[in-house]
Amino acid sequence: MAISARNVFRGKVSALHEGPINAEVEITTASGDKIVAMVTDTSIKSLGIATGKEAVAIIKAPWVVLMTGKAEYRFSARNQLQGKVVKINRGPVNSQVTLTLSGGSSLGAVVTNDAVDELGLKVGAEATAMFKASNVLLGVPA
């Protein structure tokens, strides 16, 4: 499968909390990283999503916000993943920053060069990647 999204996490549905309109779906990768998605009840039914089934979580890199240091606030973003910067590809305006998460998965973020400088991002730096569960697309094998 070829896809333009930078972040593709393959795993299994490890938790499913259904509501009358939306459902929260947790995908756990083979390395133990967890991604939470918020999808409609209709999507749960049409994709046949159930605990234990294989699934893929897709997050576009521009949807990822990076944070460094100790958080002064609590955030509503359901996905807050700790990692280390392993690569920064700096462009004229934005940079692509790649983190290795605690479980070993890679996650890419596209942030402004100003953000890279202000956050002090460099290879080896600790960072937290945040993104809303509603920004996670789910797929299941065809």
LOLUM-258087 format. One record per atom (N, C-alpha, C, O, CB): residue in one letter; y, z, x. Coordinates in steps of 0.05 Angstrom, whole numbers, padded with zeros to 5 digits, always signed. Glycine has a CB too. Layout:
% residues N
AYZX;...
% end
This chain:
% residues 142
M-00024+00000+00017;M+00000+00000+00000;M+00025+00000+00018;M+00027+00017+00036;M+00000+00025-00019;A+00043-00018+00013;A+00068-00019+00027;A+00090-00010+00008;A+00091-00019-00015;A+00074-00047+00038;I+00107+00008+00017;I+00128+00019+00000;I+00153+00024+00018;I+00150+00031+00041;I+00119+00045-00014;S+00177+00021+00006;S+00201+00025+00022;S+00208+00054+00026;S+00224+00060+00044;S+00224+00010+00009;A+00198+00072+00010;A+00204+00100+00012;A+00193+00111+00039;A+00171+00105+00046;A+00193+00117-00012;R+00209+00127+00053;R+00202+00137+00079;R+00181+00159+00077;R+00164+00161+00095;R+00227+00148+00093;N+00181+00175+00056;N+00164+00198+00055;N+00142+00195+00034;N+00147+00194+00010;N+00180+00223+00048;V+00117+00193+00043;V+00094+00190+00026;V+00074+00211+00034;V+00064+00211+00056;V+00082+00161+00028;F+00069+00229+00015;F+00050+00251+00020;F+00025+00248+00003;F+00027+00249-00022;F+00064+00279+00014;R+00003+00244+00016;R-00023+00241+00002;R-00036+00268+00000;R-00036+00283+00020;R-00041+00220+00015;G-00047+00274-00023;G-00061+00300-00026;G-00075+00302-00052;G-00082+00282-00065;G-00041+00323-00023;K-00078+00327-00061;K-00091+00332-00087;K-00073+00350-00103;K-00057+00365-00093;K-00119+00346-00082;V-00076+00347-00129;V-00060+00364-00148;V-00072+00392-00146;V-00095+00396-00153;V-00062+00353-00178;S-00056+00411-00136;S-00065+00438-00132;S-00055+00457-00154;S-00066+00479-00157;S-00056+00448-00105;A-00036+00448-00170;A-00026+00464-00192;A-00013+00445-00212;A+00000+00426-00205;A-00006+00487-00183;L-00016+00452-00237;L-00004+00437-00259;L+00005+00456-00281;L-00011+00471-00292;L-00024+00415-00271;H+00031+00456-00286;H+00043+00473-00306;H+00056+00456-00327;H+00078+00445-00323;H+00063+00494-00294;E+00043+00452-00350;E+00052+00434-00370;E+00070+00448-00390;E+00066+00471-00398;E+00029+00421-00385;G+00091+00434-00399;G+00109+00443-00419;G+00110+00423-00441;G+00096+00403-00440;G+00137+00449-00408;P+00127+00427-00462;P+00128+00409-00484;P+00141+00382-00477;P+00136+00362-00491;P+00142+00421-00507;I+00157+00381-00456;I+00171+00357-00449;I+00165+00348-00420;I+00159+00325-00415;I+00202+00360-00452;N+00166+00367-00402;N+00161+00362-00373;N+00138+00379-00363;N+00130+00399-00375;N+00186+00367-00357;A+00128+00371-00340;A+00107+00386-00326;A+00115+00389-00297;A+00126+00370-00285;A+00079+00373-00330;E+00107+00411-00285;E+00111+00415-00257;E+00084+00411-00243;E+00064+00423-00251;E+00122+00444-00250;V+00083+00393-00224;V+00059+00385-00210;V+00062+00392-00181;V+00081+00383-00168;V+00052+00355-00215;E+00043+00407-00170;E+00042+00413-00141;E+00021+00397-00128;E-00002+00396-00136;E+00038+00444-00137;I+00029+00382-00107;I+00011+00366-00090;I+00007+00381-00064;I+00027+00388-00051;I+00021+00337-00087;T-00017+00386-00055;T-00022+00398-00029;T-00035+00377-00011;T-00056+00365-00019;T-00040+00423-00032;T-00024+00372+00012;T-00035+00353+00031;T-00059+00365+00045;T-00063+00389+00044;T-00013+00344+00051;A-00074+00348+00059;A-00097+00357+00074;A-00089+00378+00096;A-00104+00395+00103;A-00111+00334+00088;S-00064+00376+00106;S-00054+00394+00126;S-00042+00420+00114;S-00035+00438+00129;S-00034+00381+00144;G-00040+00421+00087;G-00031+00445+00074;G-00002+00445+00065;G+00008+00464+00054;G-00034+00468+00092;D+00013+00424+00071;D+00040+00422+00061;D+00040+00418+00031;D+00023+00404+00020;D+00056+00399+00075;K+00059+00431+00017;K+00060+00430-00012;K+00086+00416-00021;K+00108+00423-00012;K+00058+00458-00024;I+00083+00397-00040;I+00106+00384-00052;I+00104+00388-00082;I+00083+00385-00094;I+00106+00353-00044;V+00127+00395-00095;V+00127+00399-00123;V+00143+00377-00136;V+00165+00370-00128;V+00139+00427-00130;A+00132+00366-00158;A+00145+00345-00173;A+00149+00354-00202;A+00133+00369-00212;A+00129+00318-00172;M+00170+00345-00214;M+00175+00349-00243;M+00173+00322-00256;M+00189+00304-00251;M+00203+00363-00248;V+00154+00319-00274;V+00150+00293-00287;V+00147+00298-00317;V+00143+00320-00326;V+00125+00278-00276;T+00150+00277-00332;T+00148+00279-00361;T+00119+00284-00370;T+00100+00277-00356;T+00159+00254-00375;D+00116+00295-00394;D+00090+00299-00406;D+00076+00272-00410;D+00052+00270-00407;D+00093+00314-00433;T+00092+00252-00416;T+00081+00225-00420;T+00069+00215-00394;T+00048+00202-00394;T+00104+00205-00430;S+00082+00220-00371;S+00072+00211-00346;S+00046+00226-00339;S+00027+00214-00328;S+00092+00216-00323;I+00044+00251-00346;I+00020+00267-00341;I-00004+00253-00355;I-00025+00249-00344;I+00023+00296-00350;K+00001+00246-00380;K-00020+00234-00396;K-00027+00205-00387;K-00050+00198-00383;K-00012+00233-00426;S-00006+00189-00382;S-00011+00161-00375;S-00024+00158-00347;S-00039+00139-00342;S+00015+00145-00376;L-00017+00177-00329;L-00029+00176-00302;L-00055+00192-00299;L-00069+00190-00279;L-00009+00186-00281;G-00061+00207-00320;G-00085+00223-00319;G-00084+00245-00298;G-00105+00251-00285;G-00109+00206-00314;I-00061+00256-00294;I-00057+00277-00273;I-00071+00303-00283;I-00067+00312-00305;I-00027+00282-00268;A-00088+00314-00265;A-00102+00339-00270;A-00107+00353-00244;A-00109+00340-00223;A-00128+00333-00285;T-00110+00379-00245;T-00116+00395-00221;T-00141+00384-00207;T-00161+00378-00220;T-00120+00425-00228;G-00139+00381-00181;G-00161+00371-00165;G-00161+00341-00161;G-00176+00331-00143;G-00187+00379-00178;K-00146+00326-00176;K-00145+00297-00173;K-00128+00288-00149;K-00108+00302-00142;K-00134+00283-00199;E-00135+00266-00137;E-00119+00255-00116;E-00092+00244-00127;E-00091+00234-00149;E-00134+00232-00101;A-00071+00248-00111;A-00045+00238-00119;A-00028+00234-00094;A-00035+00243-00072;A-00031+00258-00138;V-00006+00220-00098;V+00013+00215-00076;V+00040+00223-00087;V+00048+00217-00109;V+00012+00185-00067;A+00055+00237-00069;A+00083+00245-00075;A+00101+00228-00058;A+00097+00226-00034;A+00088+00276-00071;I+00121+00216-00070;I+00139+00198-00056;I+00168+00209-00058;I+00177+00214-00080;I+00137+00169-00066;I+00181+00211-00035;I+00209+00221-00035;I+00225+00202-00018;I+00219+00199+00006;I+00211+00251-00025;K+00246+00191-00029;K+00263+00174-00012;K+00280+00191+00007;K+00289+00213-00001;K+00282+00156-00030;A+00283+00182+00031;A+00297+00197+00052;A+00326+00205+00044;A+00334+00227+00052;A+00297+00181+00078;P+00341+00189+00030;P+00368+00197+00023;P+00369+00220+00003;P+00390+00232-00001;P+00383+00174+00012;W+00346+00226-00010;W+00345+00248-00030;W+00341+00275-00016;W+00342+00296-00030;W+00323+00243-00050;V+00337+00275+00010;V+00331+00300+00025;V+00357+00311+00037;V+00371+00296+00050;V+00310+00295+00047;V+00362+00336+00032;V+00385+00351+00044;V+00374+00369+00066;V+00354+00382+00062;V+00400+00367+00022;L+00387+00369+00088;L+00379+00386+00110;L+00397+00411+00113;L+00421+00409+00107;L+00379+00371+00137;M+00385+00433+00121;M+00400+00458+00125;M+00390+00471+00151;M+00366+00470+00157;M+00397+00477+00100;T+00408+00483+00165;T+00400+00499+00189;T+00410+00527+00186;T+00428+00533+00170;T+00411+00486+00215;G+00399+00545+00202;G+00407+00573+00201;G+00397+00588+00177;G+00381+00577+00161;G+00437+00575+00201;K+00405+00613+00174;K+00397+00630+00152;K+00413+00623+00127;K+00437+00621+00128;K+00400+00660+00159;A+00399+00619+00105;A+00412+00612+00080;A+00430+00634+00070;A+00421+00657+00069;A+00392+00604+00059;E+00455+00627+00063;E+00473+00647+00051;E+00470+00648+00021;E+00480+00666+00008;E+00502+00640+00059;Y+00456+00628+00010;Y+00453+00625-00019;Y+00424+00619-00025;Y+00409+00611-00007;Y+00471+00603-00031;R+00416+00624-00050;R+00390+00614-00060;R+00396+00588-00074;R+00417+00585-00087;R+00376+00635-00079;F+00378+00569-00072;F+00382+00542-00083;F+00362+00536-00104;F+00340+00546-00104;F+00381+00521-00061;S+00370+00519-00123;S+00353+00511-00145;S+00333+00489-00137;S+00315+00483-00152;S+00369+00501-00168;A+00336+00478-00113;A+00317+00457-00104;A+00289+00470-00101;A+00285+00489-00086;A+00326+00445-00077;R+00270+00460-00116;R+00243+00471-00117;R+00229+00467-00090;R+00212+00484-00082;R+00226+00458-00139;N+00235+00445-00076;N+00223+00439-00050;N+00241+00447-00027;N+00263+00435-00024;N+00215+00409-00048;Q+00233+00468-00012;Q+00248+00477+00011;Q+00228+00480+00033;Q+00214+00501+00035;Q+00264+00504+00005;L+00226+00460+00051;L+00205+00459+00071;L+00216+00463+00099;L+00235+00449+00107;L+00191+00432+00069;Q+00204+00481+00113;Q+00213+00487+00141;Q+00201+00466+00160;Q+00178+00457+00156;Q+00204+00516+00149;G+00216+00459+00180;G+00206+00440+00200;G+00222+00441+00225;G+00241+00455+00228;G+00206+00413+00189;K+00213+00424+00244;K+00227+00420+00270;K+00235+00391+00272;K+00219+00373+00266;K+00209+00429+00293;V+00259+00387+00282;V+00268+00360+00287;V+00252+00348+00310;V+00251+00359+00332;V+00299+00359+00293;V+00240+00324+00305;V+00225+00311+00326;V+00238+00284+00334;V+00232+00273+00355;V+00197+00306+00317;K+00256+00274+00317;K+00269+00249+00324;K+00295+00246+00309;K+00296+00254+00285;K+00250+00225+00318;I+00315+00235+00322;I+00340+00228+00308;I+00347+00200+00316;I+00350+00193+00340;I+00364+00248+00316;N+00349+00182+00296;N+00356+00154+00301;N+00384+00151+00289;N+00388+00149+00265;N+00335+00134+00287;R+00404+00151+00307;R+00432+00151+00299;R+00442+00122+00295;R+00438+00105+00312;R+00449+00165+00320;G+00454+00118+00272;G+00466+00092+00266;G+00496+00094+00266;G+00507+00115+00275;G+00457+00081+00238;P+00510+00074+00258;P+00540+00074+00259;P+00552+00095+00240;P+00573+00107+00246;P+00551+00047+00251;V+00539+00101+00217;V+00549+00119+00197;V+00530+00142+00192;V+00537+00166+00191;V+00556+00105+00171;N+00504+00135+00189;N+00483+00154+00182;N+00462+00156+00204;N+00460+00139+00221;N+00470+00146+00155;S+00447+00178+00202;S+00425+00182+00221;S+00400+00186+00204;S+00400+00198+00183;S+00430+00206+00240;Q+00378+00176+00215;Q+00352+00182+00203;Q+00340+00205+00220;Q+00337+00202+00244;Q+00332+00157+00203;V+00335+00228+00207;V+00325+00251+00221;V+00296+00256+00212;V+00291+00256+00188;V+00343+00277+00215;T+00278+00258+00231;T+00250+00263+00225;T+00243+00291+00232;T+00247+00300+00255;T+00232+00243+00239;L+00231+00306+00213;L+00221+00333+00217;L+00190+00333+00217;L+00178+00316+00204;L+00232+00352+00196;T+00178+00351+00233;T+00150+00357+00229;T+00149+00383+00214;T+00160+00403+00224;T+00135+00358+00257;L+00136+00383+00191;L+00134+00407+00175;L+00113+00426+00186;L+00097+00419+00203;L+00127+00399+00146;S+00112+00450+00176;S+00094+00471+00186;S+00065+00463+00184;S+00049+00470+00202;S+00098+00497+00171;G+00058+00447+00164;G+00030+00438+00162;G+00024+00414+00179;G+00000+00406+00181;G+00024+00432+00133;G+00044+00401+00190;G+00040+00378+00208;G+00049+00352+00196;G+00050+00332+00211;G+00012+00376+00214;S+00056+00351+00171;S+00066+00326+00159;S+00094+00320+00169;S+00109+00337+00178;S+00067+00328+00128;S+00100+00294+00169;S+00127+00285+00177;S+00144+00281+00152;S+00133+00272+00131;S+00127+00259+00194;L+00170+00287+00153;L+00188+00283+00131;L+00214+00271+00143;L+00225+00282+00162;L+00193+00309+00115;G+00223+00250+00131;G+00248+00237+00140;G+00271+00242+00121;G+00267+00243+00097;G+00244+00207+00144;A+00295+00245+00132;A+00319+00249+00117;A+00340+00230+00128;A+00341+00225+00152;A+00329+00278+00117;V+00356+00219+00111;V+00379+00203+00119;V+00404+00219+00112;V+00410+00225+00089;V+00380+00174+00105;V+00419+00227+00133;V+00443+00243+00130;V+00466+00230+00146;V+00461+00214+00164;V+00439+00273+00139;T+00490+00238+00141;T+00512+00227+00156;T+00512+00237+00185;T+00501+00258+00191;T+00539+00235+00142;N+00524+00221+00202;N+00527+00230+00230;N+00543+00256+00232;N+00538+00273+00249;N+00540+00208+00247;D+00563+00258+00214;D+00579+00283+00214;D+00561+00307+00208;D+00564+00328+00220;D+00601+00282+00193;A+00542+00304+00189;A+00523+00326+00183;A+00505+00333+00206;A+00500+00356+00212;A+00506+00318+00158;V+00496+00312+00221;V+00480+00317+00245;V+00495+00334+00265;V+00485+00353+00276;V+00471+00290+00258;D+00521+00327+00269;D+00537+00341+00288;D+00544+00370+00278;D+00541+00389+00293;D+00563+00326+00293;E+00552+00372+00253;E+00560+00398+00242;E+00536+00418+00240;E+00540+00442+00244;E+00571+00395+00214;L+00512+00407+00235;L+00488+00424+00234;L+00476+00430+00261;L+00459+00447+00264;L+00467+00411+00216;G+00486+00416+00282;G+00475+00420+00309;G+00447+00409+00311;G+00431+00420+00326;G+00476+00449+00316;L+00441+00389+00296;L+00413+00378+00296;L+00408+00364+00323;L+00424+00347+00332;L+00409+00359+00273;K+00385+00371+00334;K+00376+00357+00359;K+00346+00361+00359;K+00335+00378+00345;K+00390+00369+00385;V+00332+00346+00376;V+00303+00348+00378;V+00296+00376+00386;V+00307+00388+00405;V+00292+00327+00399;G+00277+00388+00371;G+00269+00415+00376;G+00282+00436+00358;G+00273+00459+00356;G+00273+00423+00404;A+00304+00428+00345;A+00318+00447+00327;A+00302+00452+00302;A+00289+00434+00291;A+00346+00436+00320;E+00304+00477+00292;E+00292+00484+00266;E+00310+00475+00244;E+00335+00476+00246;E+00287+00515+00264;A+00299+00465+00222;A+00314+00457+00199;A+00298+00460+00174;A+00273+00460+00174;A+00324+00427+00202;T+00312+00463+00151;T+00299+00464+00125;T+00306+00438+00110;T+00329+00431+00108;T+00307+00489+00109;A+00286+00425+00099;A+00290+00401+00083;A+00289+00410+00054;A+00269+00423+00045;A+00269+00379+00089;M+00309+00403+00038;M+00309+00410+00010;M+00312+00385-00007;M+00327+00367-00001;M+00333+00430+00004;F+00297+00385-00029;F+00299+00363-00049;F+00289+00373-00076;F+00271+00390-00077;F+00284+00338-00040;K+00301+00363-00097;K+00294+00371-00124;K+00267+00360-00132;K+00259+00339-00123;K+00316+00362-00144;A+00252+00375-00148;A+00226+00367-00158;A+00229+00341-00175;A+00211+00325-00176;A+00213+00389-00174;S+00252+00338-00187;S+00257+00314-00204;S+00261+00289-00187;S+00262+00267-00198;S+00280+00319-00222;N+00265+00292-00160;N+00268+00269-00142;N+00242+00261-00130;N+00242+00244-00112;N+00288+00276-00121;V+00220+00272-00139;V+00193+00266-00128;V+00179+00247-00148;V+00176+00254-00171;V+00176+00291-00123;L+00171+00224-00138;L+00155+00205-00154;L+00126+00210-00149;L+00118+00215-00126;L+00163+00176-00148;L+00110+00210-00170;L+00081+00214-00167;L+00066+00188-00172;L+00073+00172-00188;L+00071+00236-00186;G+00044+00185-00157;G+00026+00162-00161;G-00002+00172-00160;G-00008+00193-00148;G+00031+00140-00140;V-00020+00157-00172;V-00049+00164-00172;V-00064+00138-00164;V-00053+00116-00169;V-00059+00176-00199;P-00088+00141-00153;P-00103+00117-00146;P-00107+00099-00171;P-00112+00108-00193;P-00130+00124-00134;A-00106+00072-00166;A-00109+00053-00188;A-00138+00051-00197;A-00144+00035-00216;A-00099+00025-00180;
% end
